[in-house]
């Protein structure tokens, strides 16, 4: 019967389209964050993959070192989230250091993805996101 192999090939093609090569979304247990001397800059977020939501390039337990754009804004306004329309955003280094869980959208080489590689804008996570609330000490504001 030739129907079964044809159906199997169809399902394989659909799965490949749903998770194209170079499209990985992982949760990271953060171990250490290195902050550059001057900001804005690139913080080095070191950790271990604790969960894989999409893609095949990374495995649970795998060590990662991610280059995350970081910096601070003057004032107390929040940092906007990264989206396919607005591109990368800076993450406050104090937030990066305080958070122990993060999520990243990565290509197969471990580089953060800020835009869809294949026109798929349906992803929830772009670039790097902190996955927990953190307590920060704020200075007095007038």
Residue pairs with C-beta under 8 A, 6 or more apart in sequence:
19 54
19 55
19 56
20 117
20 118
20 120
21 108
22 57
22 107
22 108
22 113
22 117
23 54
23 55
23 105
23 107
23 113
23 117
23 118
23 120
23 123
24 52
24 54
24 55
24 56
24 57
24 58
24 105
24 106
24 107
24 108
25 52
25 53
25 54
25 55
25 103
25 104
25 105
25 106
25 123
25 125
26 49
26 51
26 52
26 53
26 55
26 58
26 64
26 103
26 104
26 106
27 49
27 50
27 51
27 52
27 53
27 101
27 102
27 103
27 131
28 45
28 47
28 48
28 49
28 50
28 64
28 66
28 101
28 102
28 103
28 104
29 47
29 48
29 50
29 100
29 101
30 45
30 46
30 47
30 96
30 99
30 100
30 101
30 102
31 46
31 47
31 48
32 46
32 47
33 43
33 44
33 45
33 46
33 93
33 96
33 97
34 43
34 44
34 46
35 41
35 43
35 70
35 93
35 96
35 97
36 42
36 43
36 70
39 70
39 71
39 72
39 93
40 69
40 70
40 71
40 72
40 90
41 69
41 70
41 71
42 67
42 68
42 69
42 70
43 67
43 68
43 69
43 70
43 91
43 93
43 96
44 65
44 66
44 67
44 68
45 64
45 65
45 66
45 68
45 96
45 102
45 128
46 63
46 64
46 65
46 66
47 63
47 64
47 66
47 102
48 61
48 62
48 63
48 64
49 58
49 59
49 60
49 61
49 62
49 64
50 60
50 101
51 60
52 58
52 59
52 60
53 103
54 123
55 106
55 108
57 106
57 107
57 108
57 110
58 64
58 106
58 110
64 104
64 110
65 110
66 104
66 106
66 110
66 112
66 128
67 111
67 112
68 91
68 96
68 112
68 127
68 128
69 88
69 89
69 90
69 91
69 127
70 90
70 91
70 92
70 93
70 96
71 90
71 91
71 92
71 93
72 90
72 92
72 93
72 94
73 79
73 90
73 92
76 138
76 141
79 89
79 90
79 91
79 92
80 86
80 89
81 89
81 126
81 129
82 88
82 89
82 114
82 126
82 127
82 128
82 129
83 126
84 114
84 115
84 116
84 121
84 123
84 126
87 114
87 115
88 112
88 114
88 127
89 127
91 128
91 130
94 134
94 136
95 130
95 134
95 136
96 102
96 130
98 134
98 135
98 136
99 130
99 131
99 132
99 134
100 132
101 130
101 131
101 132
102 128
102 129
102 130
102 131
103 125
103 128
103 129
103 131
104 112
104 125
104 127
104 128
104 129
105 112
105 113
105 114
105 123
105 125
105 126
105 127
105 128
106 112
106 113
107 113
107 117
112 127
112 128
113 126
113 127
114 126
114 127
115 126
116 123
